Amino acid sequence: MLNLIFVFAIIISFVVYFYFKTKQFRSALPIAKNWYKCKANIGLGAFILLFALNQAYLFPGLYTFIIVAILVILGIFVIMENVKKVRHYGQFVEEEFQINK
């Protein structure tokens, strides 16, 4: 059952990544483009984190846990850095949309 939850969450995180990546490519505004890129990277970080946890659940072993630890640290780092960037760019996105109407 836990494996199905991980698989569902991995699929959702990939869909979030793909959605914001396409929004990034379609946007013509530079700040909005960076904002969407950071949101997509949050989805990518969640994908890495959830994939690592799923592998730890499926294949418990010493080498797996070492690799999972590296991927979990990487996933958390990617999520934290991009949350900061989303907050930063979020301050300017609405203003950019208003200016470029």
C-alpha distances in whole Angstrom, upper triangle without the diagonal:
4,5,5,7,9,10,11,13,14,16,17,19,20,21,23,25,26,27,29,30,32,33,35,37,38,39,43,43,43,41,39,38,37,35,33,33,32,29,28,28,25,23,24,23,20,19,20,19,15,16,17,14,12,14,15,11,12,15,17,20,23,24,21,21,24,23,20,23,25,23,21,25,26,23,24,28,28,26,28,31,31,30,34,35,33,35,38,38,37,41,43,41,42,45,45,44,47,49,48,48
4,5,5,6,9,10,11,12,14,15,16,18,20,21,23,24,26,27,28,30,32,33,35,36,37,41,41,40,39,36,36,35,33,31,30,29,26,25,25,23,20,21,20,17,16,17,15,12,13,14,11,9,12,12,8,10,14,14,18,21,22,18,18,21,20,17,19,22,19,18,21,22,20,21,24,24,23,25,28,27,27,30,32,30,32,35,36,35,38,40,38,40,43,43,42,45,47,46,47
4,5,5,6,9,10,10,12,14,15,16,18,20,21,22,24,26,27,29,30,31,33,35,36,40,40,39,38,36,35,34,32,30,29,28,26,24,24,22,19,19,19,16,14,15,14,11,11,12,10,7,9,11,8,8,12,13,17,20,20,16,17,20,19,16,18,20,18,17,21,21,19,20,24,23,22,25,28,27,27,30,32,30,32,35,35,35,38,40,38,40,43,42,42,45,47,46,46
4,5,5,6,9,10,11,12,14,15,16,18,20,21,22,24,26,27,29,30,32,33,35,38,39,38,37,35,34,33,31,29,28,28,25,23,24,22,19,19,19,16,15,17,16,12,12,14,12,9,13,14,11,11,15,17,21,23,23,20,20,23,22,19,21,23,20,19,23,23,20,22,25,24,23,26,28,27,27,31,31,30,32,35,35,34,37,39,37,38,42,41,40,43,45,44,44
4,5,5,6,9,10,11,12,14,15,16,18,20,21,23,24,26,27,28,30,32,33,37,37,36,35,32,31,31,29,26,26,25,22,21,21,19,17,18,17,14,13,15,14,10,11,14,11,9,13,14,12,13,16,18,21,24,24,20,20,23,21,18,20,22,19,17,21,21,18,19,23,22,20,23,26,25,24,28,29,27,29,32,32,31,34,36,34,35,39,39,37,40,43,42,42
4,5,5,6,9,10,10,12,14,15,16,18,20,21,22,24,26,27,29,30,31,35,35,34,33,31,30,29,27,25,24,23,21,19,19,17,14,15,14,11,10,12,10,7,8,10,8,6,10,11,9,11,14,15,19,21,21,17,17,19,18,14,17,18,15,14,18,18,15,16,20,19,18,21,23,22,22,26,27,25,27,30,30,30,33,35,33,35,38,37,37,40,42,41,41
4,5,5,6,9,10,11,12,14,15,16,18,20,21,23,24,26,27,29,30,34,34,34,33,30,29,29,27,24,24,23,21,19,19,18,14,15,15,12,10,12,12,8,8,11,10,8,11,13,12,11,15,17,20,23,22,18,19,21,19,16,19,20,17,16,20,19,16,19,22,20,19,22,25,23,23,27,28,26,29,31,31,30,34,35,33,35,38,37,36,40,42,40,41
4,5,5,6,9,10,11,12,14,15,16,19,20,21,23,24,26,27,29,32,33,33,31,29,28,28,26,23,23,22,19,18,19,17,14,15,16,12,11,14,13,10,11,14,13,11,14,16,15,15,18,20,24,26,25,21,22,24,22,19,21,22,19,18,21,21,18,19,22,21,19,22,24,23,22,26,27,25,27,30,30,28,32,33,31,32,36,35,34,37,39,38,38
4,5,5,6,9,10,10,12,14,15,17,18,20,21,22,24,26,27,30,31,30,29,26,25,25,23,20,20,19,16,15,16,13,11,12,12,9,8,11,10,7,9,12,11,10,13,15,14,15,18,20,23,25,24,20,20,22,20,17,19,20,16,15,18,18,14,16,19,17,15,18,21,19,19,23,23,21,24,27,26,25,29,30,28,30,33,33,32,35,37,36,36
4,5,5,6,9,10,11,12,14,16,16,18,20,21,23,24,26,29,30,29,28,26,24,24,22,20,19,18,16,14,14,13,9,10,11,8,6,9,9,6,7,10,10,9,12,14,14,14,17,19,22,23,22,18,19,21,18,15,18,18,14,14,17,16,13,15,18,16,15,18,20,18,19,22,23,21,24,27,26,26,29,30,28,30,34,33,32,35,37,36,36
4,5,5,6,9,10,10,12,14,15,17,18,20,21,23,24,28,29,29,28,25,24,24,22,19,19,19,16,14,15,14,10,11,13,10,8,11,13,10,10,14,14,12,15,17,17,17,20,22,25,27,25,22,22,24,21,19,21,21,18,17,20,19,16,18,20,18,17,21,22,20,20,24,24,22,25,27,27,26,30,30,28,30,33,32,31,34,36,35,35
4,5,5,6,9,10,10,12,14,15,17,18,20,21,22,26,27,27,25,23,22,22,20,17,17,17,14,12,14,12,9,11,12,9,9,12,13,10,12,15,15,14,17,19,19,19,22,24,27,29,27,24,24,26,23,20,22,22,19,18,20,19,16,17,20,17,15,19,20,18,18,22,22,19,22,25,24,23,27,28,25,27,30,29,28,31,33,32,32
4,5,5,6,9,10,11,12,14,15,16,19,20,21,25,25,24,23,21,19,19,17,15,14,14,11,9,10,9,5,7,9,6,5,9,10,9,10,13,14,13,16,18,18,19,22,23,26,27,25,22,22,23,20,18,20,19,15,15,17,16,12,14,16,13,12,15,17,15,15,19,18,17,19,22,21,21,24,25,23,25,28,27,27,30,32,31,31
4,5,5,6,8,10,10,12,14,15,17,18,20,23,24,24,23,20,19,19,18,14,14,14,12,9,10,10,6,7,10,8,6,10,12,11,11,14,15,15,17,19,20,20,22,24,26,28,26,22,23,24,21,19,21,20,16,17,19,17,13,16,18,15,14,18,18,16,17,21,20,18,21,24,22,22,26,26,24,26,29,28,27,30,32,30,31
4,5,5,6,9,10,11,12,14,15,17,18,22,23,23,22,19,18,19,17,14,14,15,12,10,12,12,8,10,13,11,10,13,15,14,14,18,18,18,20,22,22,23,25,27,30,31,29,26,27,28,24,22,24,24,20,20,22,20,17,19,20,17,16,19,20,17,18,21,20,18,21,24,22,21,25,26,23,24,28,26,25,28,30,29,29
4,6,5,6,8,10,11,12,14,15,16,20,20,20,19,16,15,16,14,11,11,12,8,7,9,9,6,8,11,10,10,13,14,14,15,18,19,18,21,23,23,24,26,28,31,32,30,27,27,28,25,22,24,23,19,19,21,18,15,17,18,15,13,16,17,14,14,18,17,15,18,20,18,18,21,22,19,21,24,23,22,26,28,26,26
4,6,6,6,9,10,10,12,14,15,19,19,19,18,16,14,14,13,10,9,10,8,4,7,7,5,6,9,9,9,11,13,13,14,17,18,18,20,23,23,24,26,28,30,30,28,25,26,26,23,21,22,21,17,18,19,16,14,16,16,13,12,16,16,13,14,17,16,14,18,19,18,18,22,22,19,22,25,23,22,26,27,26,27
4,6,5,6,9,10,11,12,14,18,19,19,19,16,14,15,14,11,10,12,10,7,10,11,8,9,13,13,11,14,17,16,16,19,21,21,22,25,26,26,28,30,32,33,31,28,28,29,25,24,25,24,20,21,22,20,17,19,20,16,16,19,19,16,17,20,19,17,20,22,20,20,23,23,20,23,25,23,22,26,27,25,26
4,6,5,6,9,10,11,12,16,17,18,17,14,13,14,13,9,10,12,10,8,11,12,9,11,15,14,14,17,19,18,19,22,23,23,25,27,28,28,30,33,35,36,34,31,31,31,28,26,28,27,23,23,24,22,19,21,21,18,17,20,20,16,17,20,18,16,19,21,18,18,21,21,18,20,23,21,20,23,25,23,23
4,5,5,6,9,10,10,14,14,14,14,11,10,11,9,5,7,9,6,5,9,10,9,10,13,14,14,17,18,19,20,22,24,24,26,28,29,29,31,33,35,36,34,31,31,31,28,26,27,26,22,22,23,20,18,19,19,16,15,17,17,13,14,17,15,12,16,17,15,14,18,18,15,17,20,18,17,21,22,20,21
4,5,5,6,9,10,13,14,14,14,12,9,10,10,7,6,9,8,6,9,11,10,10,13,15,14,16,19,19,20,22,24,24,26,28,29,30,31,33,35,35,33,30,31,30,27,26,27,25,22,22,23,20,18,20,19,16,15,18,17,14,16,18,16,14,18,19,16,17,20,19,17,19,22,19,19,22,23,21,22
4,5,5,6,9,12,14,14,15,12,10,12,12,9,9,12,11,9,12,14,13,14,17,18,17,19,22,22,22,25,27,27,28,31,32,32,34,36,38,38,36,33,34,34,30,29,30,29,25,26,27,24,21,23,23,19,19,22,21,17,19,21,19,17,20,21,18,18,22,20,17,19,22,19,18,22,23,20,21
4,6,5,6,10,11,12,12,9,8,10,10,6,8,11,10,9,13,14,13,15,18,18,18,21,23,23,24,27,28,28,30,33,33,34,36,38,40,40,38,35,35,35,32,31,32,30,27,27,27,24,22,23,23,20,19,21,20,16,17,19,17,14,18,18,15,15,18,17,14,16,18,16,14,18,19,17,17
4,5,5,8,9,9,10,7,5,7,8,5,6,9,9,8,11,13,13,14,17,18,18,20,23,23,24,26,28,29,30,33,34,34,36,38,39,39,37,34,35,34,31,30,31,28,25,26,26,23,21,22,22,18,18,20,18,15,16,18,15,13,16,17,13,14,17,16,13,16,17,15,14,18,19,16,18
4,6,8,10,11,12,10,7,10,12,9,9,13,13,11,14,17,16,16,19,21,20,22,25,26,26,28,30,30,32,34,35,36,37,39,41,41,38,36,36,36,32,32,33,30,27,28,28,25,23,25,24,20,21,23,21,18,20,21,18,17,20,20,17,18,21,19,16,18,20,17,16,20,20,17,19
4,6,9,11,13,10,8,12,13,10,11,15,14,13,16,19,18,19,22,23,23,25,27,28,28,31,33,33,34,37,38,38,40,42,43,44,41,39,39,39,36,34,35,33,30,31,31,28,26,28,27,23,23,25,24,20,21,23,20,18,21,21,17,18,20,18,15,17,19,16,14,18,18,15,16
4,6,8,9,7,6,10,10,9,10,14,14,13,16,18,18,19,22,23,24,26,28,29,29,32,33,34,35,38,39,39,41,43,44,45,42,40,40,40,36,35,36,34,31,31,31,28,26,27,26,23,22,24,22,19,20,21,18,16,18,18,14,15,17,15,12,14,15,12,11,14,15,12,13
4,6,9,8,7,11,12,11,13,16,16,17,19,21,22,22,25,26,27,29,31,32,32,35,37,37,39,41,42,43,44,46,47,47,45,43,43,42,39,38,38,36,33,34,33,30,29,30,28,25,25,26,24,21,22,22,19,18,20,19,15,16,18,15,12,14,15,11,11,14,13,10,12
4,6,5,6,9,10,11,12,14,15,16,18,20,21,22,24,26,27,28,30,32,33,35,36,37,39,41,42,43,44,46,47,47,45,42,42,41,39,37,38,35,33,33,32,29,28,28,27,24,23,24,22,19,20,20,16,15,17,16,12,13,14,11,9,11,11,8,8,11,10,8,11
4,5,5,6,9,10,11,13,14,15,17,19,20,21,23,25,26,27,29,30,31,33,35,36,37,39,41,42,43,44,45,45,43,40,40,39,36,35,35,33,31,31,30,27,26,26,24,21,21,22,19,17,18,18,14,14,16,14,10,12,14,11,9,12,12,9,11,14,13,11,14
4,5,5,6,9,10,11,12,14,15,17,19,20,21,23,24,26,27,29,30,32,33,35,36,38,39,41,42,43,44,44,42,39,39,38,35,34,34,32,29,29,28,25,24,24,22,20,19,19,17,14,15,15,11,10,12,10,7,9,10,7,6,10,10,7,9,13,12,12,14
4,5,5,6,8,10,10,12,14,15,17,18,20,21,23,24,26,27,28,30,32,33,35,36,38,39,40,42,43,43,41,38,38,37,35,33,33,31,29,28,28,25,23,24,22,19,19,19,17,14,15,15,12,10,12,11,8,8,11,8,6,9,10,8,8,12,12,11,13
4,5,5,6,9,10,11,12,14,16,16,18,20,21,23,24,26,27,29,30,31,33,35,36,37,39,40,41,41,39,36,36,36,33,31,32,29,27,27,27,24,22,23,21,18,18,19,17,14,15,16,12,11,14,13,10,11,14,12,9,13,14,11,12,15,15,14,16
4,5,5,6,9,10,10,13,14,15,16,18,20,21,22,24,25,27,29,30,31,33,35,36,37,38,39,39,37,34,34,33,30,29,29,27,24,25,24,21,19,20,18,15,15,16,13,10,12,12,9,8,11,10,7,10,12,11,10,13,14,12,14,17,17,16,18
4,5,5,6,9,10,11,13,14,15,17,19,20,21,23,24,26,27,29,31,32,33,35,36,37,39,38,37,34,33,33,30,29,29,27,24,24,23,21,19,19,18,15,14,14,13,9,10,11,8,6,9,9,6,7,10,9,8,11,13,11,12,16,17,16,18
4,5,5,6,9,10,11,12,14,15,17,19,20,21,22,24,26,27,29,30,32,33,34,36,37,37,35,33,32,32,29,28,28,26,23,23,23,20,18,19,18,15,14,15,14,10,11,13,10,8,12,12,9,10,13,13,10,13,15,14,14,17,18,17,18
4,5,5,6,9,10,10,12,14,15,16,18,20,21,23,24,25,27,29,30,31,33,34,35,35,33,30,30,29,27,25,26,23,21,21,21,18,16,17,16,12,12,14,12,9,11,13,10,9,13,13,11,12,15,15,13,16,18,16,17,20,21,20,21
4,5,5,6,9,10,10,12,14,15,16,18,20,21,23,24,26,27,29,30,31,32,34,33,31,29,28,28,25,24,23,21,19,19,18,15,14,14,13,10,9,11,9,5,7,9,6,6,10,10,9,10,14,14,13,16,18,17,18,21,22,21,23
4,5,5,7,9,10,11,13,15,16,17,18,20,21,23,25,26,27,29,30,32,33,33,31,29,28,28,25,23,24,22,19,19,19,16,14,14,14,11,9,11,11,7,8,10,9,7,10,12,10,10,14,15,13,16,18,17,17,21,22,21,23
4,5,5,6,9,10,11,13,14,15,16,19,20,21,23,25,26,27,28,30,31,32,30,27,27,27,24,22,23,21,18,18,18,16,13,14,14,11,10,13,12,9,11,13,12,10,14,15,14,14,18,18,16,19,21,20,19,23,24,23,24
4,5,5,6,8,9,10,12,14,15,16,18,20,21,23,24,25,27,28,29,29,27,24,24,24,21,19,20,18,15,15,15,12,10,11,11,7,7,10,9,7,9,12,10,10,14,15,14,15,18,19,17,20,23,21,22,25,26,25,27
4,5,5,6,9,10,10,12,14,15,17,18,20,21,23,24,26,27,28,28,27,24,23,23,20,18,19,17,14,13,14,12,9,9,10,7,5,8,9,6,7,10,10,9,12,14,14,14,18,19,18,20,23,22,22,26,27,26,28
4,5,5,6,9,10,10,12,14,15,16,18,20,21,22,24,25,27,28,26,23,23,23,20,18,19,18,14,14,15,13,10,11,12,9,8,11,12,10,11,14,14,12,15,18,17,17,20,21,20,22,25,24,24,27,29,28,29
4,5,5,6,9,10,10,12,14,15,16,18,20,21,22,24,25,25,23,21,21,21,17,16,17,15,12,12,13,11,8,10,11,8,8,12,12,10,12,15,15,14,17,19,18,19,23,23,22,24,27,26,26,29,31,29,31
4,5,5,6,9,10,11,12,14,15,17,19,20,21,22,23,23,22,19,18,18,15,13,14,13,9,9,10,8,4,7,8,5,5,9,10,9,11,13,14,14,16,18,18,19,22,24,22,25,28,27,27,31,32,31,33
4,5,5,6,8,10,11,12,14,15,16,18,20,21,23,23,22,19,18,19,16,14,14,14,11,9,11,10,6,8,10,8,7,10,12,11,12,15,16,15,17,20,20,20,23,25,23,26,29,28,28,31,33,32,33
4,5,5,6,8,10,10,12,14,15,16,18,19,21,22,20,17,17,18,15,13,15,14,10,10,13,11,8,10,13,10,10,14,15,14,15,18,18,18,21,23,22,23,26,27,26,28,31,30,30,33,35,34,35
4,6,5,6,9,10,11,12,14,15,16,18,19,19,17,14,14,15,12,10,11,10,6,7,10,8,5,9,11,9,10,13,14,14,16,18,19,19,22,23,23,24,28,29,27,30,33,32,32,35,37,36,37
4,6,5,6,9,10,11,13,14,16,16,18,18,17,14,13,14,12,9,10,10,6,5,8,8,5,7,10,10,9,12,14,14,15,18,19,19,21,23,24,24,28,29,28,31,33,33,33,36,38,37,38
4,5,5,6,9,10,11,12,14,15,18,19,18,14,14,15,13,10,12,13,9,8,12,11,8,10,14,13,12,15,17,17,17,20,22,21,23,26,26,26,29,31,29,32,35,34,34,37,39,38,39
4,5,5,6,9,10,10,12,14,16,17,16,12,13,14,11,9,12,12,9,9,12,12,10,12,15,14,14,17,19,19,20,23,23,23,26,28,28,28,32,33,31,34,37,36,36,39,41,39,40
4,5,5,6,9,10,10,11,13,14,12,9,9,10,8,5,8,9,6,6,10,10,9,11,14,14,14,17,19,19,20,23,24,24,26,28,29,29,33,34,33,36,38,37,38,41,42,41,43
4,5,5,6,9,10,10,13,14,14,10,9,12,10,7,9,11,9,8,11,12,11,12,15,16,15,18,20,20,21,24,25,25,27,29,30,30,33,35,34,36,39,39,39,42,43,43,44
4,5,5,6,9,10,13,15,15,11,11,14,12,9,12,14,11,11,15,15,13,15,18,18,18,21,23,23,23,26,27,27,29,32,32,32,35,37,35,38,41,40,40,43,45,44,44
4,5,5,6,8,10,12,11,7,9,11,9,7,11,12,10,11,15,15,14,16,19,19,19,22,24,24,25,28,29,29,31,33,34,34,37,39,37,40,43,42,42,45,47,46,47
4,6,6,5,8,10,10,6,6,10,9,6,9,12,11,10,14,15,14,16,19,20,20,22,24,25,25,28,30,30,32,34,35,35,38,40,39,41,44,43,43,47,48,47,48
4,6,6,10,12,13,10,10,13,13,10,13,15,14,13,17,18,17,18,21,22,21,24,26,27,27,30,31,31,33,36,36,36,39,41,40,42,45,44,44,47,49,48,49
4,6,10,13,13,10,11,14,13,12,15,17,15,15,19,20,19,21,24,24,24,26,29,29,29,32,33,33,35,38,38,38,41,43,41,44,47,46,46,49,51,50,50
4,6,10,10,7,9,12,11,10,14,16,15,15,19,20,19,21,24,24,25,27,29,30,30,33,34,34,37,39,39,40,43,45,43,46,48,48,47,51,52,51,52
4,7,9,6,7,11,11,10,12,15,15,15,18,20,19,21,24,25,25,27,29,30,31,33,35,35,37,39,40,40,43,45,44,47,49,49,49,52,54,53,54
4,6,5,6,9,10,10,12,14,15,16,18,20,20,22,24,25,26,28,30,31,32,34,36,36,38,40,41,42,45,47,46,48,51,50,50,54,55,54,56
4,5,5,6,9,10,11,13,14,15,17,19,20,21,23,24,26,27,29,30,32,33,35,36,38,39,41,42,44,46,45,48,51,50,50,54,55,54,56
4,5,5,6,8,10,11,12,14,16,17,18,20,21,23,24,26,27,29,30,32,33,35,37,38,39,40,43,44,44,47,49,48,49,52,53,52,54
4,5,5,6,8,10,10,12,14,15,16,18,20,21,22,24,26,27,28,30,31,32,34,36,37,38,41,42,41,44,47,46,46,49,51,50,51
4,5,5,6,9,10,10,12,14,15,16,18,20,21,22,24,25,26,28,30,31,33,34,36,36,39,41,40,43,45,45,45,49,50,49,51
4,5,5,7,9,10,11,13,14,16,17,19,20,21,23,25,26,28,29,30,32,34,35,36,39,40,40,43,45,44,45,48,49,49,50
4,5,5,6,9,10,11,12,14,15,16,18,20,21,23,24,26,27,28,30,32,33,34,37,38,38,40,43,42,42,46,47,46,48
4,5,5,6,8,10,10,12,14,15,16,18,20,21,22,24,26,26,28,30,31,32,35,36,36,38,41,40,41,44,45,45,46
4,5,5,6,9,10,11,12,14,15,16,18,20,21,23,24,26,27,29,30,31,34,36,35,38,40,40,41,44,45,44,46
4,6,5,6,9,10,11,12,14,15,17,18,20,22,23,24,26,27,29,30,33,34,34,37,39,38,39,42,43,43,44
4,5,5,6,8,10,10,12,14,15,16,18,20,21,22,24,26,27,28,31,32,31,34,37,36,36,40,41,40,42
4,5,5,6,8,10,11,12,14,15,16,18,20,21,23,24,26,26,29,31,30,33,36,35,36,39,40,40,41
4,6,5,6,9,10,11,12,14,15,17,18,20,21,23,24,25,28,30,30,32,35,34,35,38,39,39,41
4,6,5,6,9,10,11,12,14,16,17,18,20,21,22,24,26,28,28,31,33,32,33,36,37,36,38
4,5,5,6,9,10,11,12,15,16,16,18,20,21,22,25,26,26,28,31,30,31,34,35,35,36
4,5,5,6,9,10,11,12,14,15,17,19,20,21,23,25,25,28,30,30,31,33,35,35,36
4,5,5,6,8,10,11,12,14,16,17,18,20,22,24,24,27,29,28,30,33,33,33,35
4,6,5,6,9,10,11,12,14,15,16,18,20,22,21,24,26,26,27,30,31,30,32
4,6,5,6,9,10,10,12,14,15,16,19,20,20,23,25,25,25,28,30,30,31
4,6,5,6,9,10,11,13,15,15,18,20,20,23,25,25,26,28,30,30,32
4,6,5,6,9,10,11,13,14,16,18,18,21,23,23,24,27,28,28,30
4,5,5,6,9,10,10,12,14,16,15,19,20,20,21,24,25,25,27
4,5,5,6,9,10,10,13,15,15,17,20,20,21,23,25,25,27
4,6,5,6,9,10,11,14,15,17,19,19,21,23,24,25,27
4,5,5,6,8,10,11,12,15,16,16,18,21,21,22,24
4,5,5,6,9,10,10,13,15,15,16,18,20,20,22
4,6,5,7,9,10,12,14,15,16,18,20,21,22
4,5,6,8,9,12,13,13,16,17,18,19,22
4,5,5,6,9,10,10,12,15,15,16,18
4,5,5,7,9,10,11,13,15,16,17
4,6,7,8,10,11,13,14,16,17
4,6,5,6,9,10,11,12,14
4,5,5,6,9,10,11,12
4,5,5,6,9,10,11
4,5,5,6,9,10
4,5,5,6,9
4,6,5,6
4,6,6
4,6
4
